[in-house]
Amino acid sequence: METVRFDRLAARSGQISRREVRGLLRMGRLTADGAVPASPEQKVREDAVVCLDGVPLNCAAARCFLLHKPAGVLSATEDRDQPTVLDLLPVELRRLGLFPAGRLDKDTTGLLLLTNDGPLAHRVISPKHRVPKVYLAEVDGVLDGRDAAAFASGIVLGDGSACLPALLELAGPSLGRVTVYEGKYHQVKRMFAALGKPVRSLHRERVGGLDLSGCPAPGDWRELDASELSSLFCP
Ligand code: URA
């Protein structure tokens, strides 16, 4: 098992900063596997159970959160003028270095993953891994089987770029459930625009095997555990 400096491990929790570790150790409030380390620099096992006041901290190297993104916030880590998805999390979690795994437009609602795990984000986003993303789109105009056929054969966007074949299921006269396996800029809106049926509202219901269970309202969020993370890739 790898070892790691105690202050680094404790700070992965997001609950405390590396700078705070020394003071907390002096007070005996922090432990690794039940013992108070002699110094912040002491090497401990990477899987050591770190407790603050006897309460275990989550010190996993990589973290992933599911957010029900509301309309009106940016899928970005910071912005001078506008609220971002990170502003929806408690302050201590903002220390974790989280970023959105893919983007939803400012006016798009629904499932967004926030992680500090670069390879995980890459697997979610990359078309090579074919992680399905499912959207509910309300459009101007009436959808029919010809639209579904166009999605299935691969829509060519206004700039001439070709989309991978996608699934359009008719969910109402102007409502379509779309499954795509890639994430071009404004992709779903541009797909419908190419058919002359502009999107009025867009909501992401699902990414891989994950839906918004446990996060029914815009702004809700929760941390994903290891089994949920693996279900991302086995829908
Ligand atoms: N496609 C879009 O057009 N917008 C989104 O926010 C997501 C997918």
Residues whose N, C-alpha, C, O or C-beta is under 5 A from the ligand:
A	BS01	URA	R103 L104 D105 T108 H186 Q187 V188 K189 R190
